[in-house]
């Protein structure tokens, strides 16, 4: 709306040349500052030198907002507006700035040049240095409640079952859920997600699918970070049930079917959670995805068989 040529009471018009430039990620007065991993995932262009280094395998994409990118952004903010409606810099997630990057931004935040507006968006604003927060106006956005999110998901063409499963799997953040990334394959994703607890748990007597079968079916096509995330959520829900609480990421009936009357002990589940946290430190390492998934499922079964004794 700030950059739109004909803004309305509801925001940007969505029709003008400025809105079109925004939609194709080529607006001359907009700079979106992201970690390189996030920029590649969202389709935002990288600086030419950064893209060249990544393409030439000189380094991996950074998971933090790099100081070089911030310096280029500060230089962008010093320029004259190309379309005459000011400039906007969006930094997301702002808590991915390290202390060096955040400190380099302080002077510009304190005295923004011309009509440049800075928007710092973060899920965890408390991770931002106090010196950055003190230079910003804060505005808290609430996550949608279940009824709102489910109605929105159904409006996108999801079935009731898929919408409910995605709402649970994402922890109440449906836009970030695995099932939201490929609407055309929602039914297949739903079957995978609901089959995961039973496939990983297997049977206490050794029955159930083999580890290789689990990887080929319930975890087919999942990256190591996605497998780790799913196993973390399964471990969380099993710990919640063992402590007498409700699950968060899986439907209670799905877990009950997977457990088949087994009761799990909290100490063994906590040991599995600790092992998962250790693996999470290396989730982005270029392991062979299939072998990594098999190792994680094997480890899960070892801990779960111990937990059911």
C-alpha positions in Angstrom: 0.0 0.0 0.0 2.9 2.4 0.7 4.3 1.8 -2.8 0.9 1.5 -4.7 0.1 4.2 -7.3 -3.6 4.1 -6.3 -4.0 2.8 -2.8 -7.5 2.1 -1.5 -8.9 2.1 2.0 -8.2 -1.6 2.1 -4.6 -1.4 1.0 -2.9 -1.7 -2.4 -5.0 -1.8 -5.5 -3.3 -4.8 -7.0 -3.7 -3.5 -10.6 -1.3 -0.6 -11.1 2.3 -0.9 -12.5 3.7 -0.6 -9.0 1.7 -3.5 -7.7 2.7 -5.5 -10.8 6.3 -4.8 -10.1 5.8 -5.8 -6.5 4.1 -9.1 -7.5 7.0 -10.1 -9.8 9.6 -9.2 -7.1 11.1 -6.4 -9.2 9.9 -3.2 -7.6 12.7 -0.5 -7.8 11.7 1.0 -4.4 11.4 -2.3 -2.4 14.3 -4.2 -0.9 13.5 -7.5 0.9 16.4 -8.6 3.1 16.3 -12.3 3.8 18.7 -15.0 4.8 19.9 -16.7 1.6 18.2 -20.0 2.5 14.9 -18.2 2.9 15.4 -16.1 -0.3 16.0 -19.2 -2.4 13.0 -21.0 -0.9 10.7 -18.0 -1.5 12.1 -17.1 -5.0 13.6 -13.7 -4.1 16.7 -12.8 -6.2 20.1 -12.8 -4.5 22.9 -10.3 -5.1 24.9 -11.3 -8.2 28.1 -12.0 -6.3 26.3 -14.1 -3.6 24.4 -16.1 -6.3 27.7 -16.7 -8.1 29.4 -17.9 -5.0 26.6 -20.3 -4.2 26.3 -21.6 -7.8 30.1 -22.2 -8.0 29.8 -24.2 -4.7 32.3 -21.8 -3.0 30.0 -21.7 0.1 26.5 -22.8 1.2 23.6 -20.4 1.4 23.6 -18.5 4.7 20.9 -19.1 7.3 21.6 -15.7 8.7 21.2 -12.2 7.2 24.8 -11.4 6.1 26.5 -8.1 6.8 27.3 -7.7 3.1 23.6 -7.8 2.2 22.8 -5.3 4.9 25.4 -2.9 3.6 23.9 -3.1 0.1 20.5 -2.4 1.7 21.7 0.7 3.5 23.2 1.9 0.2 19.8 1.2 -1.4 18.1 3.3 1.2 20.3 6.3 0.4 19.1 6.4 -3.2 16.2 8.5 -4.6 12.9 6.8 -4.9 12.4 5.5 -8.4 8.6 5.9 -8.6 8.3 8.9 -6.2 6.4 7.2 -3.4 9.3 6.5 -1.1 11.1 3.3 -0.4 10.4 0.3 1.8 12.9 -2.2 3.3 11.5 -5.4 4.7 13.8 -7.5 6.9 12.6 -11.0 7.6 13.1 -12.8 9.9 14.7 -9.9 11.6 16.0 -12.2 14.5 18.2 -13.9 11.9 20.5 -10.8 12.0 23.6 -11.5 14.1 25.0 -8.9 16.5 27.4 -7.5 13.9 24.6 -7.1 11.3 22.2 -5.7 13.8 24.7 -3.1 15.1 25.4 -2.0 11.5 21.7 -1.2 11.1 21.3 1.0 14.2 22.4 4.4 12.8 20.1 4.0 9.7 17.2 2.9 11.9 17.6 5.9 14.2 17.7 8.3 11.2 16.0 6.7 8.2 17.1 8.6 5.0 14.4 10.5 3.2 11.0 8.7 3.0 12.4 5.2 3.5 10.4 3.0 5.8 11.9 -0.1 7.5 9.8 -3.1 8.5 11.4 -5.6 10.7 9.3 -8.8 11.0 10.1 -11.6 13.5 8.3 -14.4 15.1 10.5 -14.0 18.2 11.1 -10.2 18.7 12.7 -10.8 22.0 15.7 -12.3 20.2 16.3 -8.9 18.6 18.9 -6.7 20.5 17.3 -4.2 22.8 19.1 -1.4 20.9 17.2 -2.4 17.7 13.8 -2.8 19.5 14.1 0.6 21.1 14.3 2.2 17.6 11.2 0.6 16.3 7.4 0.9 16.8 6.1 -2.5 17.8 3.0 -4.1 16.4 2.0 -7.6 17.5 0.1 -9.9 15.0 -1.9 -12.7 16.6 -2.0 -16.2 15.0 -5.4 -17.1 13.7 -7.7 -19.2 16.0 -8.7 -22.6 14.9 -12.0 -21.7 13.4 -10.5 -18.9 11.3 -7.7 -21.0 10.0 -9.8 -24.0 9.2 -12.3 -21.8 7.3 -9.5 -20.3 5.3 -7.9 -23.7 4.5 -11.2 -25.0 3.3 -11.7 -21.9 1.1 -8.4 -22.9 -0.6 -9.9 -26.1 -1.7 -8.9 -28.4 1.2 -11.1 -31.2 2.5 -12.2 -31.1 6.1 -9.8 -33.9 7.0 -6.8 -32.4 5.2 -7.5 -28.9 6.8 -7.8 -30.4 10.3 -4.6 -32.4 9.8 -2.6 -29.5 8.4 -3.8 -27.3 11.3 -2.5 -29.8 13.8 0.7 -30.7 11.9 1.7 -27.0 11.6 1.1 -26.2 15.3 -1.6 -23.7 14.4 0.5 -22.1 11.6 -1.0 -23.6 8.5 1.0 -21.5 6.0 4.2 -23.2 7.2 2.9 -26.8 7.2 4.3 -29.4 4.9 0.8 -30.0 3.4 0.5 -26.3 2.4 3.4 -26.5 0.0 1.8 -28.7 -2.7 -2.0 -28.3 -2.8 -2.2 -30.8 -5.7 -0.8 -33.6 -3.5 -2.8 -32.8 -0.4 -4.5 -36.2 -0.2 -1.2 -38.1 -0.6 0.3 -35.9 2.1 -2.6 -36.5 4.4 -2.3 -40.2 4.1 1.5 -40.0 4.8 1.0 -37.8 7.9 -1.7 -40.0 9.4 0.3 -43.2 8.7 3.5 -41.8 10.2 2.9 -42.6 13.9 1.9 -46.2 13.3 4.7 -46.7 10.7 7.4 -45.4 13.1 6.1 -47.1 16.2 5.6 -50.5 14.5 4.7 -53.2 17.0 6.3 -54.0 20.3 6.7 -57.5 19.1 8.6 -56.5 16.0 5.5 -56.5 13.7 4.7 -53.7 11.3 6.6 -52.3 8.3 10.4 -52.5 8.1 12.5 -49.4 8.4 13.1 -49.3 4.7 9.3 -49.6 4.1 8.6 -46.7 6.4 11.1 -44.5 4.5 9.6 -45.6 1.1 6.0 -44.9 2.2 5.3 -42.7 5.2 8.5 -40.6 4.6 8.7 -40.8 0.8 10.2 -37.6 -0.7 10.8 -35.9 2.7 14.1 -34.1 3.2 16.2 -34.8 6.4 15.0 -31.5 8.0 11.4 -32.5 7.3 11.9 -36.0 8.7 13.5 -34.5 11.9 10.6 -32.0 12.3 8.0 -34.8 12.0 9.8 -37.0 14.5 10.2 -34.1 16.9 6.4 -33.5 16.7 5.7 -37.2 17.2 8.0 -37.4 20.2 6.3 -34.3 21.6 2.9 -35.8 21.4 3.9 -39.1 22.8 5.5 -37.3 25.8 2.3 -35.3 26.2 0.2 -38.4 26.3 2.6 -40.1 28.7 2.3 -37.1 31.0 -1.5 -37.2 30.8 -1.9 -34.2 28.5 -3.5 -33.8 25.0 -1.4 -34.1 21.8 -0.7 -31.1 19.7 0.4 -32.2 16.2 -1.4 -35.5 15.6 -5.1 -36.4 16.1 -5.6 -38.3 19.4 -7.3 -41.2 17.5 -4.3 -41.5 15.1 -1.9 -41.9 18.0 -4.2 -44.3 19.9 -4.3 -46.5 16.8 -0.5 -46.4 16.5 0.1 -47.2 20.1 -2.3 -50.2 20.1 -2.7 -50.0 23.9 1.0 -49.6 24.6 2.0 -47.2 27.4 5.3 -45.3 27.0 7.6 -44.1 29.8 8.7 -40.5 30.0 12.5 -41.1 30.7 12.9 -43.1 27.5 10.9 -40.6 25.4 13.1 -37.8 26.9 16.2 -39.7 25.8 14.8 -40.0 22.3 14.0 -36.2 22.3 17.6 -35.5 23.3 18.9 -37.6 20.5 16.7 -35.8 18.0 18.0 -32.4 19.3 21.5 -33.6 18.7 20.7 -34.6 15.1 19.0 -31.2 14.5 22.3 -29.5 14.8 23.4 -31.1 11.5 20.0 -31.2 9.7 21.3 -29.0 6.8 24.4 -31.2 6.3 24.3 -32.9 2.8 23.7 -36.4 4.1 22.2 -39.0 1.8 18.5 -38.4 2.5 17.3 -42.0 2.4 20.1 -43.3 4.7 19.5 -40.4 7.1 15.8 -41.2 7.3 16.5 -44.9 7.9 18.9 -44.0 10.7 16.4 -41.7 12.3 13.6 -44.3 12.1 15.8 -47.0 13.5 16.9 -44.8 16.4 13.2 -44.0 17.0 12.2 -47.6 17.2 15.1 -48.4 19.6 14.0 -45.6 22.0 10.3 -46.4 21.6 10.8 -50.1 22.3 12.7 -49.1 25.4 9.9 -46.7 26.4 7.3 -49.4 26.2 9.0 -51.8 28.6 
